Structures are given as C-alpha cells and as structure tokens.
Amino acid sequence: GSSCAACYYNACVVAAESAEAPYHLPGFNVDMHPMMITLPLECFTVTSVALGLLVTFKTQMGYGRFLEGRNLWATLSNESKALASRVLNRIPSQSGEASHLVLASRAYSVKLVRSFPFALKYHLTEDGCNPHIEIQDDTPDSETR
C-alpha cells in the first residue's frame, strides 16, 4: 500500500509540478526530483529474508510431495505387473474342452490389471474419472496402455 502511494505521488504529483531539474542516481536508471518520497530499504531487506525462507520451505515441501507421489506410482506399477504375472501363472494356459474360454478370460484379466493404474490416474486428476474407458474382450492392447 505505502509503496504504491509513494510511486503514485512521485510519478504523478511531483514530476508534474516540479520546476526543478531532476538529478540522476548513479547506478540506477532513475531521475530523482528533490521533492520525491523514498522508502527506507531496511524494511525490504528484513522482509526479503523472510520471504526467501518461506519460498524455500514451500519448494522443499512441493518437491517432497512430488517424490512421494512418484514412489507411490512406481510401487503401484510394479504391484500391477506382479499381479498380472500371478494371474498368468495361476490360470492354466490350455486344459480341457473350454480352453478358448480360459485363454480369453486370462487375456481379459491381464488387460484389467494393466489398465488399473491408468484408470486410477484419471480418477485422481482434476477432471475426475474418465467415463470413456471401457474395456471389453476385444479391446486392443494399444488402448489399455
């Protein structure tokens, strides 16, 4: 608030009314009039230290959350692969008269397990659950990845 008022006063009031010639501040690209208001720099140095600490803390917290999410995603992906492997090992590949049903069920269950992490990702994002994901027996592998 006070810095805005000082800038307005310096730019509009003093610069328009001052008949005195401005003087140039060395090292800055600013012309000063003798009647201009300046603010002390001490208040800005104290607040800049506090602001720097706050930004550092928030950045570290955000990076920590990112790493935790990445680790959880890797765990979910690895567990999904392990579950698909268990399904493939437990369900027999060919046995008896209904072997085509067993193979179709086996492929369908692996598609469901493989698509779970992606369905979870769509569920957890801003747009919520993606209603367009429909996995059927004839869904190609490229759509479940």
N, C-alpha and C positions, 0 to 999 in steps of 0.2 A: 503494500500500500504506500509506504512512505517513499520508496524508490520511484514508484510511478508518478507520485505527486511532484517529486523533485525533477524528474525528467520533463514532465509537462511544463513546470514553471521555467526551467532552463530553456527549453526549446521554443516555447510559445511566448512567454511573457518577457523574459529578459532579452532574448535575441531580437525580438521585435521592437522593444522600447529602448534598448541600449544604444547610445550615440557614441560610446567609447569603442575604440578599436579592439578587437579580440586579440589575445595573445596565444601563441601556440605552445602546447605542452610537449616538451621533448620526450621522444619515445612513444608518443601516442598520436593517433590521427584525429585529434580533437582540438578545436579552437575554444578557448575559455574566455568568458567575459568576467570582469571583476565582481559583478553582482550575482553571479550564478551560485546556486546552492550545491554543496558537495556533501556526500555522506562519509562518515568515518569508515575506514577499511577494517577496523578491529572486529566489528560485528560480523562481517562477511568471512573473515578468517576462522572465527570460532564456529560459525555455522557450517562452513565448508568441511571442517574436520568431522563434525557430527554427521553431516550428510554423506561424506565418504565412507564412514564406518557403517552407516545404515545400508548404503548401496552394496558394499562388500558382503555384509551379512545376508542380504536378500539374494545376492548372486550365489553365494555358497549354499543357501537353502534350496534354491531352484536347481542347482547342479546336483545336489544330493537327492532330490526327488527324481530327477531325470535318471540318475544311476540306479536308484531303487526300481523304477519302472522298467528300465532296460534289463535288469537282472530278473525281475519277475516275468517279463516277456520271454527271456531265454529259457527260464525254468518251465514255463507253460509250453513252449515249443518243444523242448526236449521230452517232457512228460507225454505230450501228444504223440510224438514219434514212438516213444516206448509203448504206449497203449496200442498204437496201430501194429507194432511188432508183436505184441502179446496176442492181439486178435488174429493175426496171420498165423501164429504158431499154434494157437489153441483150436482153431476151426480147421477141420481136416480139408485137404485140398480136393481129393476125389475119393468118394466112398459110396458105394451102393447105387441105388436107382435114382436118387434125387440129387445127383452130383451137380447138375446145372443150377439147381436152386441154392445149393450150398455155396457154389462159386459166386453166384450173383449176390447172395447175402454177404459174403465175405468182402466183395468189392464195395458194396454199398456201405458196410460198417466202416471200412477204411476211409471212404470219402467223407463220412460224417465226422470221424475223428480228425481228419486232416482239415476240415473246414471249421472246426470249433474255434481255434484261435482267431480266425478272421471274423467269424460271427461275433465273438467277444469284443474284438477291436471295434467293429461297427456299433456294438451295443454301448461301448464306453465313450464313444466320441460325441461331439456336440449334437450331431443330427439324430442321435439315438439309434435305435435298432433299424437296420436296413431291411425293409419289408420285401425287397426284390430278390433276396437269396432264397431260392427254392431248390433243394437237392433231391433229385429223383434218381431212379435206377439208371436212366440213360443220360444223366448229366455228364458232359465231358470233363476230363481231369483239368483242362485249362481253366474252367470256370470255378473250380474249388480251390485254386491256389491263390 
